[in-house]
Amino acid sequence: MKPRWYLLMLALLIPVQASLFNPLSIAGIKPDLGLALLYIIGLLTGPAEAALAGMSIGLVQDIGSASFLGLTGITRGLVGLAAGMLGKRVLDVGSPSNSIFLAAFSLLEGICLVLFLQVFSGSVPFFDILWGRLLPQALYTGLLGIVLLRYLSTRDVVSALRRRNIQKEL
């Protein structure tokens, strides 16, 4: 993707997440737009570009939420790398299994963040957070991702966002 698309996406990510997805909240759980976009970027571009986009998205979300600076950047970079590898070697953009992979990435990222908090903050109710927050959010994010992919593919945006030239990745 071109740098101007990334800048536009990074500039609009926090406002769109806050304004459009707060009304979609179910029992305080809302889908993660940044992770869904990152997964789509990984499917369309490749591992290296998706990892850089993941770190950028994670840093923007860390700054917007005033959390540990860089923690989400690291986890999102790993998610972008994995999504890029899947998109390059395994998955097709139109595959319905994308929602399962996106939900799995969301769940794994959430588990890593909770384990980090467990190590550095002390007693965290891991299983309560897993069943009450992480799993529903992962399923909700997977649903959002598949809706975004379907919408983008019907509008022929996916083909416009793909790289025109073949590049060597990792």
N, C-alpha and C positions, 0 to 999 in steps of 0.2 A: 504494500500500500504506500501511497505517497505521504511524505511528512506532513503535509497540510491536513490530511484526514486524521492523522494521529493527534495533531495539535487541537483540532476541532473536537475530537472525541475526548481528549483529556480535559479540555476546558468545559465541556458540557456534561461530563460524567456525574459529578457531584450534584449539580442543580437538577438534572433529570432524575437521578436516583431519589433525591429528596422530595421533589415536587410530584412526580408521576407515580412513584412506587409506594409512597406512604399511604395513599388511599387503597392500594392493593394489599395492604397488610392484613393477614389473617392471624388473629390471636397474638399480635405483636411480631409476627414472622413475615418478612418480605423477601422477595427474590433478590439475588445479587446481580445487578446489571453489569458491573465490572467484570465479574467472572464469566458471565455468559458472552460478553463481547470478546473477552480474551480467548475463550474457547473457539469462537468463530474466526478470530484472527489466526489462531494456531492452525485451524483446518485449511485456511485459505493461503497462508504465506509460507510457513515452514518453521522449524525449531528455533533457529537463531533469532529471527525477527520477532517471533511470538514470545520468546524469553525476554527480550528487551522491552517489548510492549507490556508484558506482565510485570516487570519491575517498575516500569513507569506508572502503570495503573495502580499498582500496590502502593507506591510512594504517594501518589495523589490521594488515594483513599486514606492512607495513614495521616497525611497532613489534614485532610478534611475531618477526620474523626478524632484527632488529637490523641492517638494511641502510640504504642511503641513505634518510633520512626524506623522504618526499614523492615520490620518483621513481616508485614503483609507483602512488601516488595519482594522479599526472598521467596515466600510461599507462592506468590503469583508468578514469579519468574520460573519456578519449577513446574507449575501448572501449564504455563505457556509452552515450555520446552516439551512437556509430555503431550500436550495437544498438537503441537507442531509435528512431533514424531508420528502420532496417530494419523494426522491428516496427510502426511507425506507417504506413509507406508501402508496404512491399513484402511482407514475410513473414507467413505464418500460423503460429500456434503449432504446429500439427500437421504442418507441412511437413518432410519428411525432409532437405531441404537445410540445415536449421538446424545439423546436425552439421558440415557443410562450412564454413559461415560462422563457427561457433565455433572450429573448428580454424584457420581463416585468421586470426581475431582473436588467438588464442593465439600463433600463429607470428609475426605482425607485432609483437605486444607483446614477445616474446622477442628478435626481431631489433633492435628499438629499444633494449632494455636492453643487449644485447651491443654495439651500436654506441656507446652511452653509455660503457660500460666501455672500449671500444677508444680512444675519444677521451681519456678522463680517466685511464686506468690504464696505457696503453701497449699492448704487444703482447698481444693476445688471439687465440687460434686460432679465428677466426671460423667457418671451414667445418667444423672438427672439432666445434665446439659446435652448429652448425646441423644437421648430419647425425646426430650422436650424441646430442644432448639435446633441441634445440628441436622438430625435426620429430616424433620419437616422442611427446613430451609434448603437442604440439598435437593429434595424432591421438587420443591417449588422453583428452585433455580434451574433444574433440569427441564421442567415444563416451560419456563420462560425461554430457555435456549432453543428448544425445538420450535416454539412459536416464532422466535426471531429468525431462525433459519428458514422456516417455511415462508415467512413474509418476505425475506430478502430474496429467496429463490423465485417467488412468483413475480416479484418486481424486476427481476433480472439484474439485481444489484450484485449478486455473488460473482457473476462473470465479470462485471466491471471492476470489482475490488481485487480480483486475482492478479497476480503478477503476470505481466505480458511476456517477459523473457524468462528463460530457464536460468536459475542461479544454483550455484553449488552451496549446499548447506552442510553444516557440521560434517 
